[in-house]
């Protein structure tokens, strides 16, 4: 997954038990104050307070996708959480976090 280090997005992957199995370089930078890439092998469950913890567990159990925006330190981001699969079963979640520009174009395609 080295090519994921070339995109301007934080990519974090966990297994179905909530254990972090991958972080790209940007994810390591974003979570530097929490341990950065040393978080690989650690559980996400300890990093999420309620109600986010319950939401994460529900996503892992259901295989649903969760998308939302946040604002932190004056920057807007979109958070995209989606399951990944192995042998047709949910194997974990991938979270991608992208900074959003202040003005963003929107196109309607037909």
N, C-alpha and C positions, 0 to 999 in steps of 0.2 A: 504494500500500500504506500510505497514511497512517493508515488505521484500525488497523493493527497497532501503532501507537504508543500506542493507548489500552488495550492489554491488559497485565496484569502478568506478562509472560513475555518472555524474551529470544528474539528470532527472528533467525536468521542464515541467509542463503541463499547457496549457491555454485553455480557452473555445473559442467558435467561435467568440466572441467579442474581443479576445485578452487579457482577464483578466486572470492573473495567478491564478490557482486553486490548484496547488500542486507543492511543491519542496521537493525533498528528502534531506537528510542531506548534501550530497556532493554538491548539487546545492546551498544550503544555504551558504556553505563554499566558493564556486567559486564566488558567487555574494555578498560576505560579504561586500565589499566596497560600494556596491550599496544599501545595506539595508538587505541583506541576506533573511531569511525566512519571514521577515516583508514585503517583496514584494508580498506575497500572498494577493490577492484581488486588486492588482494594475494592471494597463494596461501595456502590453508589448509595446504598440505603442509609449509610451513616452520614452522607453529605446533604441529604434532603430532609428538611423539617416538614411537618404536616402543614398543609394538605398535599404538598408536592410528593411526599413519600407514598401516600396512598395512590395518587395518580400514576406514579411510575410503576408501582406494582400492578395496577389495573391494566396499564398499557402492555406490560410484559405478558400478563395472563390472556389478554384479549387479542393482541396483535394489531390493535388499532394505531393509527397515526395521529399525532398531536402537533398542532401548529399554532404558534402565538407570537406576539411581539412584546418586547420589553424596552425600557429605557433605563440606562445605567451610566452614570458619569457623563450625562449629556449626550450619549450616543444611543440611537435606536437600533435594535437588532430584531431579526426574525429568528425564532427557534423552531427547527423542524425535527421532530422525533418520529422515527419510523422503524418498524420491525425489520430484522433480517432473518432469513430462513435457512435451515439446513434440513435436508430430507423432508421437505414439505411441512416442517414444523417451525414455529417461532424459536429462534436460537438466541435472540437478544434484541437490543435496540441500538440504532445509530442516531446520534444527535448531531445536527449541523447548525452552527450559529453564524449568521452573516450580518455584518453591519449594513444598515439601510441608509441610503443618501437622504438628505433633507427633502429633495425633490426627486420623484421617481416617475418615469413614464409608465403609462398603462396602455396596452393595446387590446382591442377586441378582435379576435381572429374568427374568420368564418370558413 
